[in-house]
Structure formats: structure tokens, C-alpha cells
Amino acid sequence: MTMRKMVAFTLRGAGFEVVEAGHGADGLKQLNAKPVDLIVTDVNMPVMDGIEFTRQARAALRGRPVPILILTTESDQSKKAEARAAGATGWIVKPFQQDQLLAVVGKVLPGVVVASA
């Protein structure tokens, strides 16, 4: 199972509607087609990396306060700083536990309670 499929499986299992994109450019297309409440992206993707996607997503959101979580194997502080400067809300190092992802989602989405076993 790919990481994208695992994230989607986890979020759908918690009752979220999920829109998937295979890379950053596709993600921007999806973002422009349908409003979202949360974005989860990887740093290393084909076509457009997650940092550039985050930068362009922030511009496309036109000030809407949508949380953007970066999911990656990267733990370098300079990468984290670059992601925050691009507009990322949070950083999750993979591999992740499903309850860890859901806990972070619960923290960044106001009014959402995420319960897991």
C-alpha cells in the first residue's frame, strides 16, 4: 500500500472525505476544483515537490486558513523551516502511526474531534 493510500485509508476510516492527488500539480488542480478543509502532502513527489506545492496551494487558497500538514521521512530542521516559510502548518515524520496522524488532524481542524481505538 502506498503512503498516500495509507493516509487516505486512515482518514476515511475516521469519517473524512478524501480527495487524492498523485503529485503536486495534480493536487493544485484538485484544490482549484473543490474546496478542502485540510491538506496532507509529502515533501518528495514527482512533478512538483511538497514545498513548492505548499507555496502554490497557499496562493490558490487566497487567505483561507486551511491547515497544510507535511508528511515525510525528512527530519532536517532546515527543511522544516523551509516548509513553514512556504505556509505549512505542521510536520509528521513517517512512518507514522494511524492514531498519531488522527491526533494531529484533531489539533489543526478546529471543532473536529477525532477518536481512535
DAPE-V858536 format. One record per run of one state. SS is the DSSP state (alpha for helix, beta for strand, coil for the rest). FROM is the first residue (numbers start at 1). TO is the last residue. If there is no record, write none. Layout:
{{SS	FROM	TO} {SS	FROM	TO}}
This chain:
{{coil	1	2} {alpha	3	13} {coil	14	23} {alpha	24	33} {coil	34	37} {beta	38	42} {coil	43	49} {alpha	50	61} {coil	62	66} {beta	67	72} {coil	73	76} {alpha	77	86} {coil	87	89} {beta	90	93} {coil	94	97} {alpha	98	108} {coil	109	117}}
